[in-house]
Amino acid sequence: MILRVLLAAAVLLGGSALALDRLFPPDLTRLHATGAEVVDRDGRTLSVLPVPGGTWRLRTAVADVPPALVDLLVAAEDRRFRHHPGVDPISLARAAAQWARAGRVVSGGSTLTMQAARLLEPRPRTLRSKAIEIFRALQLEARFGKDEILGIWLTLAPQGGNIEGLRAGALAWFGRPAAQLDAAEGALLIALARRPASLRPDRHPAAARAARDAVLARRGGPAAGLSAADRALALAADMPARRRPMPRLAPHLARQVAAGATGVVPVTLDAALQRAAERLAADVLATLPERTTLAVMVADAGTREVRALVAGAWGEEARAGHLDLTRAVRSPGSALKPFLYAMAFERGIVAPGTLIADLPRHYGAYAPENIDRGFMGRVTAADALRMSLNLPAVALLDRIGALRFASGLKVAGAAPRLPRGADASLPLALGGAGTTLREMVALYATLADGGRALPLRVTPGEAGAAEQAVDRRAADAVAAILVQPFPGGGPRGVAWKTGTSWGGRDAWAMGFDARHVVGVWIGRPDGTAIPGATGRRLALPVLARAFGLLPEAPREGMRVIAEAPREAAPADRLRLLFPPPGAALADGAGPVTLRAAGGRRPLAFLVDGAPIGHEAARREAAWEPPGPGFYRITVLDAEGAAVSAAIRVRAAETPPTGPTLIRLVPASEGAPRP
């Protein structure tokens, strides 16, 4: 009979407990409300983002901390943790006796499970709260394993201010992951969880040291896996004097990929390279004009994984630091020309050694000019690309077709953005459309990878299907042409090209070797002009420094970009490039730039035997025709070589007959106008 009563009572109590558990389940909201940690390709922390409201809390498991720290925590807070069901009757009895003798709470008798329950649902420290903690502790033990309960404590333990959990505490107080904490550091964080306000080491170093030492000396020892020597060493360790800033590498990208995420978010970046790129950007920013900023990207040429991304001056309001400028749509200037030449080579329109004319030409109302408003005459296609001549590029686009060129750019991942309602037209060759740094890096990666187009990736995953955007031989030919030394020195074996948009609003430098693609953009976020800015002057030195951060591309096992052979003759033989023999110039159009190449400097320019004043070191001179008539232009070099050309200056109203009339049309520097 008694057995039946006891059995019935047990069933009743068990059923009541089960009903209560289902009616009042533990609230795990705080446990799941954790921030995001963005890690690099090797799992190294790049950035940490707080939970809404600004609390730094990262999900922490037993595996995220050293085993010795777990042993120390159990030894210091709850020696019988592995054996009790969530409540330790011995500890509760001792706490009750102390309370009865002292008339106040001396020790709470809380197990680690009860502490975890209190961290999940913070309440005032009252007897009623203690009773709820006991009930919750039993619930947690029924629902979770011991290591999972420790994970709750490790995630939510207060660490001072708005820091919670040992992973966040390790970053804030010691600047490294929790897995790398030593005994002294782990003991401080365990002690700090008890009284986070009064034990902060930056504000109360003496109290923090005493609490840490108490954990080590009185509650650590052999039970926590510490030898006497290790404990002595830990007791001698210094206190952290300040709270460290949370990791914030690649802040723009971290904010994008971690939006709405919790836990660990992997990206393809390399933490060491990202840190070096950000230091480089900070150095460069200090030298740039007011309100000017920059963006830098490094990508793997084969996989298209982004390895470093500096998207702007984070935190600098005057430089619009909150904007991701790798996604800003800007004019690329001449930076699209390499792909244009690749398409021309692919279609057999020209070859690298083909001579093409750098002379004025009208396309309806459109009259493109070179950036210096001069002309080089006949040059090879390779030299025209290296010197970034505008007139040959427009002529090539006219033969390829603007729509076809735009389609090719789209396939390569850099679809040009045109004004609403506008079609692709000839100014596209000179940057008359919008693109982004990310798209330009994808475009140059296509050239670096033998014409194969693939999208860039910032998160791990399968690469998409590649598409052959341009013939491999054409892409390799362009790559070889662009391999050239950096002005002022820098890594060798890099193919590079610069670009400058109209008015100096955007300065670009793009480059690649057999392994990496690098893009640099410098400008003002509001699109205002930077006087005197060019890609060569502002962005190219940054590109050279960025390649200096990268390992040298391997010479075996993958395609090597080789430097193309140069034309030797033009560099030696004296030539008069402009005006060409038989040219007819329009009177009253302004000064004419006489231009020569080759020969030994200093050069002398003469018109009808009379010298023209100019800088002796330069290969050009300005001449103002005195009026209509026939003239002989002569250039002499230091060794006595001479080249002449007979030309005619016509009255403005005289229609041309015979030789082509060259009209010198003033225009803004490099402006791609329709």
C-alpha positions in Angstrom: 0.0 0.0 0.0 2.7 2.4 1.0 4.6 1.5 -2.2 1.6 2.4 -4.3 1.2 5.7 -2.6 4.9 6.6 -3.1 4.6 5.5 -6.7 1.5 7.6 -7.3 3.2 10.5 -5.6 6.2 10.2 -7.8 4.1 10.0 -10.9 2.1 13.0 -9.8 5.2 15.0 -9.1 6.8 14.0 -12.3 3.7 14.9 -14.3 3.4 18.2 -12.5 7.1 19.0 -13.3 6.6 18.0 -16.9 3.5 20.2 -17.1 5.3 23.1 -15.5 8.2 22.6 -17.9 5.9 22.8 -20.9 3.9 25.7 -19.5 7.0 27.7 -18.5 9.9 26.8 -20.8 13.2 28.6 -20.3 13.6 31.7 -22.3 16.7 31.3 -24.6 16.2 34.7 -26.3 19.4 36.2 -24.9 21.4 33.1 -25.8 20.4 33.3 -29.5 20.8 37.1 -29.7 24.4 37.1 -30.5 26.5 39.3 -32.7 28.3 38.2 -35.9 32.0 37.4 -36.2 33.4 37.8 -39.8 36.4 35.5 -40.3 38.8 35.3 -43.1 39.6 32.3 -45.4 41.7 30.7 -42.6 39.2 31.3 -39.8 41.0 34.4 -38.4 38.8 37.2 -37.0 38.3 40.2 -39.3 35.4 42.0 -37.7 33.0 41.6 -34.9 29.5 43.2 -35.0 27.4 43.8 -31.9 23.8 42.7 -31.3 21.1 45.4 -31.8 21.5 47.8 -28.9 25.3 47.7 -29.0 26.1 44.8 -26.7 29.2 42.8 -27.7 28.1 39.2 -27.3 29.5 36.2 -29.3 28.2 32.6 -29.0 30.9 30.7 -27.1 31.2 27.0 -26.8 33.5 24.9 -24.6 35.5 24.1 -27.7 36.2 27.9 -28.2 38.2 28.2 -24.9 41.3 26.3 -23.6 40.4 23.2 -21.6 42.4 24.6 -18.7 40.0 27.6 -18.6 37.0 25.2 -18.3 38.7 23.3 -15.5 39.5 26.6 -13.8 35.9 27.8 -14.1 34.5 24.5 -12.6 37.1 24.5 -9.8 36.4 28.1 -9.0 32.6 28.2 -9.2 31.1 24.7 -8.9 33.4 21.8 -8.1 30.6 19.2 -8.2 29.2 20.6 -11.5 29.8 17.3 -13.4 27.8 15.3 -10.8 24.8 17.2 -9.6 21.4 17.6 -11.4 21.6 21.4 -11.6 21.2 22.1 -7.9 23.9 21.2 -5.3 22.1 20.5 -2.0 25.4 20.8 -0.1 26.1 24.3 -1.4 22.5 25.4 -0.8 22.6 24.1 2.8 25.9 25.9 3.5 24.5 29.1 2.0 21.4 28.8 4.2 23.4 28.3 7.3 25.7 31.3 6.6 22.6 33.4 6.0 21.1 32.3 9.2 24.2 33.1 11.2 25.1 36.4 9.5 21.6 37.7 8.9 22.5 38.4 5.3 23.4 36.6 2.1 27.1 35.5 2.4 27.2 33.1 -0.5 24.4 32.2 -2.9 25.1 28.5 -3.2 24.5 28.9 -6.9 25.7 26.2 -9.3 27.0 27.0 -12.7 23.7 25.7 -14.0 21.8 28.2 -11.7 24.1 31.0 -12.8 23.4 30.1 -16.5 19.7 30.3 -15.7 20.2 33.7 -14.1 22.2 34.9 -17.1 19.4 33.8 -19.4 16.7 35.6 -17.4 18.3 38.3 -15.1 16.2 39.1 -12.0 16.7 41.0 -8.7 18.6 38.9 -6.1 15.7 37.7 -3.9 14.5 34.4 -2.4 11.8 34.2 -5.1 14.4 34.7 -7.8 16.5 32.0 -6.2 13.5 29.6 -6.3 13.0 30.4 -10.0 16.7 29.8 -10.7 16.5 26.4 -9.0 13.5 25.4 -11.2 15.2 26.8 -14.4 18.4 24.9 -13.5 16.5 21.6 -13.3 14.9 22.5 -16.7 18.3 23.2 -18.3 19.8 20.0 -17.0 16.9 18.1 -18.5 17.2 19.8 -21.8 21.0 20.2 -22.3 24.3 18.4 -21.7 26.8 19.7 -19.3 29.0 21.3 -22.0 26.0 23.0 -23.5 25.2 24.5 -20.1 28.8 25.7 -19.8 28.3 27.2 -23.3 25.4 29.3 -22.0 27.6 30.6 -19.1 30.6 31.3 -21.5 28.3 33.2 -23.9 26.5 35.4 -21.4 28.9 36.0 -18.5 29.2 39.7 -18.0 32.7 41.1 -18.8 32.3 44.8 -17.9 30.3 47.5 -19.7 28.6 46.3 -22.8 30.7 43.2 -23.1 29.3 39.7 -22.5 30.8 36.3 -22.9 34.4 35.1 -22.8 35.0 35.4 -26.6 34.0 39.0 -26.5 35.8 39.5 -23.2 39.0 38.0 -24.6 38.9 40.4 -27.6 38.1 43.4 -25.5 40.6 43.0 -22.7 43.4 41.0 -24.4 42.9 41.6 -28.2 43.0 37.9 -29.1 40.7 34.9 -29.5 39.5 33.1 -26.3 41.2 29.9 -27.5 44.6 31.7 -27.0 44.0 32.8 -23.4 46.5 31.8 -20.8 45.7 30.9 -17.2 46.0 34.5 -15.8 43.8 35.9 -18.5 41.2 33.2 -18.1 41.1 33.6 -14.3 40.6 37.4 -14.7 37.6 36.9 -17.0 36.1 34.3 -14.6 36.5 36.7 -11.7 35.2 39.6 -13.8 31.9 37.8 -14.4 31.1 38.0 -10.6 31.2 41.8 -10.2 31.8 43.3 -13.7 31.3 46.9 -12.6 33.7 46.8 -9.6 36.3 44.5 -11.1 37.0 46.2 -14.4 40.8 46.1 -14.7 41.0 49.5 -16.5 39.1 51.2 -13.6 39.9 49.1 -10.6 43.2 47.3 -11.3 43.9 46.5 -7.6 40.5 44.9 -7.0 40.7 43.0 -10.4 44.1 41.6 -9.5 43.0 40.5 -6.1 39.9 38.8 -7.6 42.0 37.1 -10.3 44.6 35.9 -7.8 41.9 34.5 -5.6 40.6 32.4 -8.5 44.1 31.2 -9.2 45.4 30.7 -5.6 42.4 29.7 -3.6 40.1 28.1 -6.1 42.5 27.0 -8.8 45.5 24.8 -8.2 45.8 21.1 -9.1 42.0 20.8 -9.5 42.2 23.3 -12.4 45.2 21.6 -14.0 47.7 24.3 -12.9 51.1 23.4 -11.6 52.7 25.5 -8.8 55.1 27.1 -11.4 52.2 27.9 -13.8 50.2 29.4 -10.9 53.1 31.5 -9.8 53.7 32.8 -13.3 50.0 33.6 -13.7 50.0 35.5 -10.4 52.8 37.7 -11.7 51.0 38.7 -14.9 50.0 42.3 -15.4 46.5 43.6 -15.6 45.2 45.0 -18.9 45.4 48.8 -18.6 42.7 49.6 -21.2 39.8 48.1 -23.1 40.8 47.3 -26.6 38.7 48.2 -29.7 36.8 45.3 -31.2 38.3 43.9 -34.4 37.2 45.9 -37.4 39.0 44.9 -40.5 37.1 45.3 -43.8 34.3 47.1 -42.0 32.2 47.9 -45.2 32.3 44.3 -46.3 31.7 43.0 -42.8 28.6 45.1 -42.5 27.3 43.8 -45.8 27.8 40.1 -45.3 26.8 40.0 -41.7 23.5 41.9 -42.1 20.9 39.9 -40.2 23.4 37.1 -39.5 24.6 35.7 -36.2 27.5 33.5 -35.4 30.5 33.0 -37.6 30.4 34.5 -41.2 33.3 33.4 -43.4 34.6 35.5 -46.3 37.4 35.0 -48.8 39.6 37.8 -47.5 43.1 37.2 -46.1 43.4 38.9 -42.7 47.1 39.7 -42.9 46.8 41.2 -46.4 43.7 43.1 -45.4 45.5 44.6 -42.5 48.4 45.6 -44.7 46.1 47.1 -47.3 44.3 49.2 -44.7 47.6 50.5 -43.4 48.6 51.4 -46.9 45.3 53.2 -47.5 45.7 55.1 -44.2 49.2 56.3 -45.3 47.9 57.4 -48.7 44.8 59.2 -47.3 47.1 61.4 -45.2 48.6 62.7 -48.5 45.4 63.2 -50.5 43.7 66.5 -51.0 40.8 67.5 -48.8 37.6 65.3 -49.1 39.5 62.9 -51.3 39.4 59.2 -50.6 40.4 55.9 -52.1 39.3 52.3 -52.6 41.6 49.3 -53.1 40.8 45.7 -54.1 42.9 42.6 -54.4 41.5 39.5 -56.0 42.9 36.0 -56.9 43.2 36.0 -60.7 42.2 32.4 -61.0 39.5 31.8 -58.4 38.2 35.4 -58.5 38.1 35.3 -54.7 38.6 38.8 -53.2 41.6 38.8 -50.9 41.5 42.4 -49.6 39.0 45.2 -49.9 39.4 48.7 -48.7 36.1 50.4 -49.6 36.8 53.9 -48.2 37.9 55.9 -45.2 35.7 54.2 -42.6 34.6 56.6 -39.8 35.7 59.8 -41.6 32.6 61.8 -42.2 34.3 64.4 -44.4 35.3 61.6 -46.8 31.9 59.8 -46.7 33.5 57.0 -44.8 30.3 55.0 -44.5 30.0 54.5 -48.2 31.3 51.4 -50.0 33.2 53.1 -52.8 34.1 49.8 -54.5 30.4 49.9 -55.5 30.2 53.5 -56.5 29.5 54.1 -60.2 32.2 56.3 -61.7 33.7 57.0 -65.1 36.6 54.7 -65.8 38.4 57.1 -68.2 40.9 55.2 -70.3 40.9 52.1 -68.1 38.6 50.3 -70.5 41.0 50.5 -73.4 42.8 47.2 -72.8 39.6 45.3 -73.3 38.9 47.3 -76.4 42.3 46.4 -77.9 41.7 42.8 -76.9 38.5 42.7 -78.9 40.2 44.4 -81.9 43.0 41.8 -81.8 40.5 39.0 -81.6 38.6 40.2 -84.6 41.8 40.8 -86.7 41.2 44.5 -87.0 44.8 45.2 -85.9 47.7 43.3 -84.3 50.1 44.7 -81.7 52.6 45.7 -84.4 50.1 47.2 -86.8 50.8 50.9 -87.6 47.7 53.0 -86.8 47.2 56.8 -87.2 47.0 59.1 -84.2 45.6 62.0 -86.2 42.5 64.2 -85.8 39.3 62.8 -87.1 35.6 63.8 -86.9 32.8 61.4 -86.3 29.9 63.6 -87.1 29.8 66.2 -84.3 32.2 64.1 -82.1 35.9 65.2 -82.3 37.9 63.3 -79.8 41.4 64.5 -78.7 44.3 63.2 -76.8 44.7 64.4 -73.2 47.6 66.8 -74.3 45.7 67.9 -77.5 48.7 66.7 -79.6 49.1 63.9 -82.1 51.7 61.2 -82.5 51.2 60.5 -86.2 51.7 56.8 -87.1 52.3 54.5 -84.1 52.0 50.7 -83.5 48.8 49.5 -81.8 50.9 48.3 -78.9 52.4 51.8 -78.4 49.0 53.4 -78.8 47.7 51.3 -75.9 50.7 51.9 -73.7 50.6 55.7 -74.3 46.8 55.6 -73.9 46.2 57.6 -77.0 42.5 58.5 -77.4 42.2 58.9 -81.2 43.3 55.3 -82.1 41.0 53.9 -79.4 38.0 55.7 -80.8 38.9 54.6 -84.3 39.1 51.0 -83.2 35.7 51.3 -81.4 34.2 52.7 -84.5 35.3 49.5 -86.4 34.3 47.1 -83.6 30.9 48.8 -82.9 30.0 50.4 -79.6 27.1 48.0 -78.9 29.3 45.0 -79.5 32.0 46.5 -77.2 29.4 47.1 -74.5 28.1 43.6 -74.8 31.6 42.3 -74.4 32.1 44.3 -71.3 28.9 42.9 -69.9 30.1 39.3 -70.5 33.3 40.2 -68.7 31.4 41.5 -65.7 31.7 45.2 -66.3 28.5 46.2 -68.0 28.7 50.0 -68.8 26.0 52.1 -67.2 24.7 54.7 -69.7 22.4 57.7 -69.2 18.8 56.8 -69.2 17.6 56.3 -72.8 21.1 56.5 -74.3 22.7 53.9 -76.4 26.4 52.9 -76.4 28.4 55.2 -78.6 32.0 56.1 -79.4 32.8 58.1 -76.2 32.6 54.7 -74.4 36.2 54.1 -75.6 37.3 57.1 -73.4 35.2 56.3 -70.3 31.9 57.8 -71.4 29.9 55.4 -69.2 29.7 54.4 -65.5 31.3 51.4 -63.8 32.5 50.3 -60.4 35.8 49.3 -59.0 34.5 45.8 -58.4 33.5 45.5 -62.0 36.8 46.8 -63.2 38.6 44.2 -61.1 36.4 41.6 -62.7 37.3 42.9 -66.1 41.0 42.9 -65.6 40.8 39.4 -64.0 39.3 38.3 -67.4 42.3 39.6 -69.2 44.7 38.1 -66.6 43.0 34.7 -66.9 43.2 34.3 -70.7 39.9 36.0 -71.5 37.8 33.7 -69.1 35.1 35.7 -67.4 34.0 34.8 -63.9 32.2 36.9 -61.2 34.2 38.0 -58.2 33.4 36.3 -54.9 33.7 37.6 -51.3 32.1 34.5 -49.6 33.3 30.9 -50.0 31.4 28.7 -52.4 31.4 27.1 -55.8 32.6 29.3 -58.6 30.1 29.9 -61.4 30.6 28.6 -64.9 33.3 30.5 -66.8 32.5 32.2 -70.1 35.1 33.0 -72.7 34.6 36.8 -73.1 37.6 37.3 -75.4 40.0 35.0 -77.3 42.9 33.8 -75.1 45.6 34.9 -77.6 44.1 38.4 -77.7 43.9 38.6 -73.9 47.5 37.4 -73.6 48.7 39.9 -76.2 47.1 42.8 -74.3 48.7 41.5 -71.0 52.1 41.3 -72.6 51.8 44.9 -74.0 50.8 46.2 -70.5 53.7 44.6 -68.7 56.0 47.6 -68.0 58.1 49.0 -65.2 56.3 51.2 -62.6 57.5 54.8 -62.8 59.7 55.3 -59.8 60.2 51.6 -59.3 58.2 48.7 -58.0 57.6 45.0 -58.5 58.4 43.7 -62.0 56.2 41.5 -64.2 53.0 43.5 -63.6 50.7 44.5 -66.4 49.1 47.8 -65.6 46.9 50.6 -67.0 45.7 53.9 -65.7 42.6 55.9 -66.3 41.4 59.5 -65.6 37.9 60.7 -66.0 36.9 64.1 -67.4 38.1 66.9 -65.2 40.2 64.7 -62.9 37.1 63.4 -61.0 38.3 59.8 -60.9 41.9 58.5 -60.9 42.3 54.8 -61.6 45.1 52.3 -61.7 44.5 48.6 -62.6 47.0 45.9 -62.7 47.6 42.1 -62.7 50.3 39.5 -62.7 49.9 35.7 -63.0 48.3 35.4 -59.6 46.6 38.6 -58.5 44.5 41.4 -59.8 44.6 44.8 -58.1 42.4 47.9 -58.6 42.8 51.4 -57.1 40.4 54.2 -57.4 40.9 57.7 -56.0 38.4 60.5 -56.1 35.9 62.5 -54.1 32.7 60.7 -53.1 30.6 63.7 -54.2 32.1 63.5 -57.7 33.7 67.0 -57.7 36.9 67.5 -59.6 40.4 67.2 -58.1 42.6 69.8 -59.9 45.5 68.2 -61.6 44.5 64.6 -60.7 45.4 61.8 -63.0 45.5 58.1 -62.7 49.2 58.0 -63.3 50.0 60.7 -60.7 47.6 59.6 -57.9 46.6 56.0 -58.3 49.5 54.3 -60.0 52.0 54.8 -57.1 49.4 53.2 -54.8 49.0 50.3 -57.2 52.8 49.7 -57.2 52.8 49.7 -53.4 49.8 47.3 -53.3 51.7 44.8 -55.5 54.6 45.2 -53.1 52.4 43.6 -50.4 51.8 40.5 -52.5 54.0 37.5 -53.0 55.8 37.3 -56.3 53.8 35.4 -58.9 55.2 31.9 -59.5 57.2 31.4 -62.6 56.3 27.7 -63.0 53.1 25.9 -62.9 50.8 28.6 -64.3 50.6 31.0 -67.2 53.3 33.7 -67.0 52.7 37.1 -68.4 55.7 38.1 -70.5 56.7 41.5 -71.6 56.0 42.1 -75.3 58.9 43.0 -77.6 59.1 46.8 -78.2 59.7 48.5 -81.5 63.3 49.6 -81.3 63.5 51.8 -84.4 61.2 54.6 -83.3 63.2 55.1 -80.1 66.4 55.7 -82.1 65.5 57.4 -85.4 64.5 61.1 -85.3 61.0 61.6 -86.5 58.6 64.5 -86.9 55.3 63.2 -85.6 53.2 66.3 -86.1 52.4 67.9 -88.4 52.7 65.2 -91.0 54.0 66.1 -94.5 51.4 67.8 -96.7 49.1 68.6 -93.8 46.8 71.6 -94.2 46.0 73.5 -91.0 43.2 75.9 -90.3 44.2 79.4 -89.7 43.0 81.1 -86.5 42.5 77.8 -84.6 45.2 78.6 -82.0 48.7 77.4 -81.3 49.9 74.2 -83.1 51.9 71.6 -81.1 54.9 70.5 -83.0 55.9 67.0 -81.8 59.0 64.8 -82.5 60.2 61.4 -81.4 63.5 59.7 -81.3 66.8 61.3 -81.8 69.2 62.6 -79.2 68.1 65.5 -77.1 68.2 68.5 -76.9 66.0 69.0 -80.0 65.6 72.3 -81.9 62.4 73.2 -83.8 62.5 75.6 -86.8 59.9 77.1 -89.1 61.3 78.2 -92.4 64.8 78.1 -90.8 63.9 80.3 -87.8 64.2 78.6 -84.4 61.1 78.4 -82.1 61.7 78.9 -78.4 60.9 75.8 -76.2 62.2 73.8 -73.3 65.4 72.0 -74.6 64.5 68.7 -72.8 61.1 68.4 -74.4 60.2 66.8 -77.7 57.5 69.3 -78.5 57.1 73.0 -79.1 54.1 75.4 -79.5 53.9 77.4 -82.7 51.4 80.1 -83.6 51.0 80.3 -87.5 51.4 84.0 -88.5 48.8 83.6 -91.2 47.8 81.6 -94.3 50.6 80.3 -96.5 53.2 77.5 -97.0 55.7 76.6 -94.2 58.5 74.1 -93.7 58.8 72.6 -90.2 62.2 71.2 -89.3 63.4 69.4 -86.2 67.2 69.0 -85.4 68.7 66.7 -82.7 72.0 67.0 -80.8 73.8 64.9 -83.4 72.8 67.0 -86.4 70.0 64.7 -87.7 67.2 66.7 -89.3 63.7 65.9 -90.4 61.4 68.3 -92.3 57.8 68.5 -93.4 56.2 71.0 -95.8 52.7 72.1 -94.7 50.1 74.7 -95.6 48.0 77.0 -93.4 44.7 77.8 -95.1 42.4 80.7 -94.5 39.5 79.6 -92.3 36.9 80.2 -95.0 38.9 78.3 -97.8 37.4 74.9 -98.5 39.9 72.0 -98.5 41.2 70.7 -101.9 43.7 67.9 -102.0 45.4 67.4 -98.6 43.2 66.8 -95.6 42.3 70.0 -93.6 43.1 69.4 -90.0 40.9 71.5 -87.7 42.4 72.0 -84.2 39.3 72.0 -82.0 39.9 73.1 -78.4 38.3 70.8 -75.8 38.5 70.0 -72.1 41.2 67.7 -71.1 40.4 64.2 -72.3 36.6 64.9 -72.4 34.7 62.1 -74.2 32.0 64.2 -75.7 29.3 63.0 -78.0 
